[in-house]
Amino acid sequence: MFTKWLDRKPKSDEQSHALGATVDGGLSEYMVLNENAAVFSPETLTDNQSSTLPVAAFVN
């Protein structure tokens, strides 16, 4: 969701790099990202379960 946010409370400038906001492709089936903006999902989670992690982190 936020391509430059890795930990702590997001800074105001990090929110401007949100997929679908100022960065195109938020609803894409496939997209090309900088390797620093992506992480591996845990092997214990399915793809559907992993897809909820960015939302959970945002509302926490």
C-alpha positions in Angstrom: 0.0 0.0 0.0 2.6 2.5 1.1 5.7 1.8 -0.9 8.1 3.6 1.4 6.7 2.7 4.8 8.5 -0.1 6.6 7.9 0.5 10.3 6.8 3.1 12.9 4.0 5.6 12.3 4.0 6.7 8.7 5.4 10.2 8.1 3.3 12.6 6.0 5.6 12.3 2.9 5.4 8.5 3.0 1.6 8.6 2.5 2.1 10.4 -0.8 3.7 7.2 -2.2 0.6 5.0 -1.8 -0.4 2.6 -4.5 -3.5 3.9 -6.2 -3.0 7.4 -4.9 0.0 9.1 -6.4 1.5 5.8 -7.6 -0.5 4.2 -10.4 -1.5 0.5 -10.2 -3.3 0.1 -6.9 -6.0 -2.1 -8.4 -3.8 -3.9 -11.0 -3.7 -7.7 -11.2 0.0 -7.5 -11.9 2.5 -4.6 -11.3 6.2 -3.8 -11.4 7.5 -2.5 -8.1 10.9 -1.5 -6.8 12.3 -4.4 -4.8 12.4 -2.2 -1.7 8.6 -1.8 -1.9 7.8 -5.5 -1.8 8.2 -8.2 0.8 7.8 -12.0 0.8 4.6 -13.3 2.4 5.0 -15.9 5.2 4.9 -19.5 4.0 2.2 -20.3 6.6 -0.3 -18.0 4.9 -2.2 -18.4 1.7 -2.1 -15.6 -1.0 -5.6 -14.5 0.2 -4.5 -14.3 3.8 -1.3 -12.5 2.9 -3.2 -9.9 0.9 -4.8 -8.6 4.1 -1.5 -7.8 5.8 -1.1 -4.2 4.4 -4.6 -3.3 5.5 -4.0 -4.8 9.0 -0.8 -2.8 9.4 -2.5 0.4 8.3 -5.4 0.2 10.7 -3.4 -1.1 13.6 
